[in-house]
Amino acid sequence: MAYCEKWINDIVDKYGTEYVYRQLAEECCELAQASLKCIRAMNFETPVKPVESIDGVLEEIADVEIMIKFVRDGIFYGHLDMKIDQKKDYKKNRMIKRMLGGD
């Protein structure tokens, strides 16, 4: 079982798992929006400079990673880490095969 920082358990206990899932969804949406803004900035379709847009993406990545930690450690208690890692390996290999023609 993975070590879970006490503050994660305290927040999950106080606000519940529904809150964590809603917050994860919100942060994922914000990452998607920041990514689209980055594309617009690279194409000079917005007054935002590319460097500023990248900073927005980095901020949202941090938020998403924090919420993923909440789900992995505060809800699943680390019990599903191996299963998640297996799914990541499968998806990575599928992407390599699809996009690069690898085996």
C-alpha positions as CSV (number, residue, x, y, z in Angstrom):
1,M,0.0,0.0,0.0
2,A,1.3,3.5,-0.9
3,Y,2.0,6.0,1.8
4,C,-0.7,8.6,1.9
5,E,0.0,12.1,3.3
6,K,-2.3,12.9,6.2
7,W,-3.6,16.1,4.6
8,I,-5.0,14.1,1.7
9,N,-7.0,11.8,4.0
10,D,-8.1,14.8,6.1
11,I,-9.5,16.6,3.0
12,V,-11.1,13.4,1.6
13,D,-12.7,12.8,5.0
14,K,-13.9,16.3,5.3
15,Y,-15.3,16.8,1.7
16,G,-15.9,13.3,0.5
17,T,-15.0,11.3,-2.6
18,E,-17.6,13.1,-4.8
19,Y,-15.7,16.4,-4.2
20,V,-12.5,14.8,-5.2
21,Y,-13.9,13.4,-8.5
22,R,-15.6,16.8,-9.3
23,Q,-12.4,18.7,-8.6
24,L,-10.4,16.2,-10.7
25,A,-12.9,16.7,-13.6
26,E,-12.7,20.5,-13.3
27,E,-8.9,20.5,-13.3
28,C,-8.8,18.2,-16.3
29,C,-11.1,20.6,-18.1
30,E,-8.9,23.6,-17.2
31,L,-5.8,21.7,-18.5
32,A,-7.7,21.1,-21.8
33,Q,-8.5,24.8,-22.0
34,A,-5.0,25.8,-21.2
35,S,-3.7,23.5,-23.9
36,L,-6.0,25.0,-26.5
37,K,-5.0,28.5,-25.5
38,C,-1.3,27.4,-26.0
39,I,-2.1,26.3,-29.5
40,R,-3.8,29.7,-30.2
41,A,-0.9,31.5,-28.7
42,M,1.6,29.6,-30.9
43,N,-0.6,30.5,-34.0
44,F,-0.8,34.1,-32.9
45,E,-4.6,33.9,-32.6
46,T,-4.7,35.4,-29.1
47,P,-2.9,38.3,-27.5
48,V,-1.4,35.9,-25.0
49,K,2.3,35.2,-25.6
50,P,3.3,31.6,-26.1
51,V,5.5,31.7,-23.0
52,E,2.6,32.8,-20.9
53,S,0.4,30.1,-22.3
54,I,3.0,27.4,-21.5
55,D,3.0,28.7,-17.9
56,G,-0.8,28.2,-17.8
57,V,-0.4,24.6,-19.1
58,L,2.3,23.9,-16.4
59,E,0.0,25.3,-13.7
60,E,-2.9,23.1,-14.8
61,I,-0.7,20.0,-15.1
62,A,0.3,20.6,-11.4
63,D,-3.3,20.8,-10.4
64,V,-4.3,17.7,-12.3
65,E,-1.4,15.7,-10.8
66,I,-2.4,16.8,-7.3
67,M,-5.9,15.6,-7.9
68,I,-4.7,12.3,-9.4
69,K,-2.7,11.9,-6.1
70,F,-6.0,12.5,-4.2
71,V,-7.7,9.7,-6.2
72,R,-4.8,7.3,-6.1
73,D,-3.9,7.7,-2.4
74,G,-7.0,9.2,-0.7
75,I,-9.7,7.1,-2.4
76,F,-8.0,4.0,-3.8
77,Y,-5.4,4.0,-0.9
78,G,-2.7,3.0,-3.3
79,H,-4.4,-0.4,-3.8
80,L,-4.8,0.1,-7.5
81,D,-1.4,1.5,-8.4
82,M,-0.2,-1.7,-10.1
83,K,-3.4,-1.9,-12.1
84,I,-3.1,1.8,-13.1
85,D,0.6,1.2,-14.1
86,Q,-0.5,-1.8,-16.2
87,K,-3.1,0.3,-18.0
88,K,-0.5,3.1,-18.7
89,D,1.9,0.5,-20.1
90,Y,-0.8,-0.9,-22.4
91,K,-1.9,2.5,-23.6
92,K,1.7,3.7,-24.1
93,N,2.5,0.6,-26.2
94,R,-0.7,1.0,-28.2
95,M,0.1,4.6,-28.9
96,I,3.6,3.7,-30.1
97,K,2.3,1.1,-32.4
98,R,-0.5,3.3,-33.8
99,M,1.6,6.4,-34.2
100,L,5.1,5.1,-35.0
101,G,4.3,1.6,-36.4
102,G,6.2,-0.2,-33.7
103,D,5.5,-3.6,-32.4
